[in-house]
Amino acid sequence: MNIEPSERLSYAFMGAEDAGFMLDLDSDPQVMQFINGGKCSTPEDIEQVILPRLYSYRNSARGWGMWRLIETSSGDSIGMVLARPMHFFSDHPDETDIELGWRLRRSAWGKGYATEAAKHLMQALQQHDPAIRAFTAIAFEANVGSTNVMQKLGMQFVKKAVHPDPLGDHEVVFYQCQR
């Protein structure tokens, strides 16, 4: 699947060749604050945890994976947006409910890039796969920036609950929009 550029961004499907970018993005404790409490990734984390995890759900034909966000005007990589089946790391992944996530450099915060990228990805995935019935995003409750993005995407609060994940279970808020 290919994603055409949106108003200010172009999109590149990510893989092992993006390890350096992932490391650079994950090297800012503030960027990582609501991912893992502010712990920066190491090269070993990228190679031994992040990339194998990515490749477990990465499917270029369906658009599942991480998409690098490239600011069109500057050519700078400013972050990434993620798409994968909801509950992917459980016994019952839901391919009709796509989990969205985003991570941006601090220099890109507050400029609407996360909303633009997630909205554009939602539209591209929905056009590609009409069986998608919902999009869901999760965040720590204190992550007001992400919950604001969710609301701008038309997502509604669903619940606050523990989200099981092989990297650690966390209490998060769930937001969703039905298609």
Sequence and secondary structure as in RCSB ss.txt:
>XXXX:A:sequence
MNIEPSERLSYAFMGAEDAGFMLDLDSDPQVMQFINGGKCSTPEDIEQVILPRLYSYRNSARGWGMWRLIETSSG
DSIGMVLARPMHFFSDHPDETDIELGWRLRRSAWGKGYATEAAKHLMQALQQHDPAIRAFTAIAFEANVGSTNVM
QKLGMQFVKKAVHPDPLGDHEVVFYQCQR
>XXXX:A:secstr
      SSEEEEE  GGGHHHHHHHTT HHHHHHHHSS    HHHIIIIIHHHHHHH BTTTTBEEEEEEETTT 
 EEEEEEEEEETTTSSS EEEEEEEEEEE GGGTTTTHHHHHHHHHHHHHHHH TT  EEEEEE TT HHHHHHH
HHTT EEEEEEEE  TT  EEEEEEEEE 
